[in-house]
Amino acid sequence: MRQMTPEVSYMHRFRQARTTVRPEVAARRLLSGVIFTLGAVAATGSGPVRADTVYSFNLTSSSDLAGASSGSPSGFCAPGAACPTSATYALGANVPITGTISIDATTSQMTFDLVLGQNATFNSPSSGSLTVDAGSSFVASSGAPVGVSIYSTTKKGVTTETVLPGTATYTALSTLVLPAGVTETANQPILSGLDCSFVAGSSGTCGFVLGAPDTGAANILQVNNGGTYDGILSFNLSMTPVPLPGSLWLMAGSLGGLVLFRRRSLSKA
């Protein structure tokens, strides 16, 4: 067997050291790749925004359109009346709301798609009732989002995000399903109140009001059933975060398996 000179032996060990990566180093490199890949996948569809700044929520079954028993009831009022305290048609009981909310903390914008889950009956002591049917929707789309102000507070290691109205005037698009003889004569109610709170990755609450108290506002929700009435609707919403797609968890599990496989392979080398 040919004996290596000291110089050859040294170069051999140097090349071997360059091509041999310690298991813990390899694992860290692969884990960094996993984290980068997950971030890239999660950000897909959200443009240049980082994944952790867009919060998406589904509404829970406790979300509702607020009735007369709440602190901020919903109603339809004669133009010029103090609404909803002097509502001609007042919502008697809370009505379920379904839908989604998305809050972009980078652009300070919020979108939502809310749908009335049941018929909402607004009663009048002297004028009968006014019904807004299930399926009626209230939308702020990505093409016309609501501007918001977002504030973060941290207490005992838990960061809470508070979402309040932006500095400009914003509206939503309402599409009311109404009985025969009733028409929706204005369908872009102003966002006249907003207060949301949540912890990233956890549940939260959101309350806001659509509609203005009188026709002097630039954007209103208005119906006509022989007379004209301006609406103001209060939403009490309970939010739960949208879970990651199953495919993303599957990919994470697969990449995690690669980490373990790589570590075992290197430990045997």
Secondary structure as the mmCIF struct_conf table of DSSP 4:
data_model
#
loop_
_struct_conf.conf_type_id
_struct_conf.id
_struct_conf.beg_label_comp_id
_struct_conf.beg_label_asym_id
_struct_conf.beg_label_seq_id
_struct_conf.end_label_comp_id
_struct_conf.end_label_asym_id
_struct_conf.end_label_seq_id
HELX_LH_PP_P HELX_LH_PP_P1 ARG A 2 THR A 5
HELX_RH_AL_P HELX_RH_AL_P1 PRO A 6 THR A 19
HELX_RH_AL_P HELX_RH_AL_P2 PRO A 23 ALA A 43
TURN_TY1_P TURN_TY1_P1 THR A 44 GLY A 45
BEND BEND1 SER A 46 SER A 46
TURN_TY1_P TURN_TY1_P2 GLY A 47 PRO A 48
BEND BEND2 VAL A 49 VAL A 49
HELX_RH_3T_P HELX_RH_3T_P1 ALA A 51 THR A 53
STRN STRN1 VAL A 54 LEU A 59
HELX_LH_PP_P HELX_LH_PP_P2 THR A 60 THR A 60
TURN_TY1_P TURN_TY1_P3 SER A 61 SER A 62
STRN STRN2 ASP A 64 LEU A 65
TURN_TY1_P TURN_TY1_P4 ALA A 68 SER A 69
BEND BEND3 SER A 70 SER A 72
STRN STRN3 GLY A 75 CYS A 77
TURN_TY1_P TURN_TY1_P5 PRO A 79 GLY A 80
BEND BEND4 ALA A 81 ALA A 81
TURN_TY1_P TURN_TY1_P6 CYS A 83 SER A 86
BEND BEND5 THR A 88 THR A 88
STRN STRN4 TYR A 89 LEU A 91
BEND BEND6 ALA A 93 ALA A 93
STRN STRN5 VAL A 95 ASP A 104
TURN_TY1_P TURN_TY1_P7 ALA A 105 SER A 108
STRN STRN6 GLN A 109 LEU A 116
BEND BEND7 GLN A 118 GLN A 118
STRN STRN7 ALA A 120 SER A 124
TURN_TY1_P TURN_TY1_P8 PRO A 125 SER A 127
STRN STRN8 GLY A 128 VAL A 132
TURN_TY1_P TURN_TY1_P9 ALA A 134 GLY A 135
STRN STRN9 SER A 137 ALA A 140
TURN_TY1_P TURN_TY1_P10 SER A 142 GLY A 143
BEND BEND8 ALA A 144 ALA A 144
HELX_LH_PP_P HELX_LH_PP_P3 PRO A 145 PRO A 145
STRN STRN10 VAL A 146 LYS A 155
TURN_TY1_P TURN_TY1_P11 LYS A 156 GLY A 157
STRN STRN11 VAL A 158 PRO A 165
BEND BEND9 THR A 167 ALA A 168
STRN STRN12 THR A 171 THR A 171
STRN STRN13 LEU A 173 THR A 175
TURN_TY1_P TURN_TY1_P12 ALA A 180 GLY A 181
STRN STRN14 THR A 183 ASN A 187
STRN STRN15 ILE A 190 ILE A 190
STRN STRN16 LEU A 191 VAL A 199
TURN_TY1_P TURN_TY1_P13 ALA A 200 GLY A 201
BEND BEND10 SER A 202 SER A 202
STRN STRN17 GLY A 204 LEU A 210
BEND BEND11 PRO A 213 ASP A 214
TURN_TY1_P TURN_TY1_P14 THR A 215 GLY A 216
BEND BEND12 ALA A 217 ASN A 219
STRN STRN18 LEU A 221 ASN A 224
BEND BEND13 ASN A 225 GLY A 227
STRN STRN19 THR A 228 PRO A 241
HELX_LH_PP_P HELX_LH_PP_P4 VAL A 242 PRO A 245
HELX_RH_AL_P HELX_RH_AL_P3 GLY A 246 LYS A 268
#
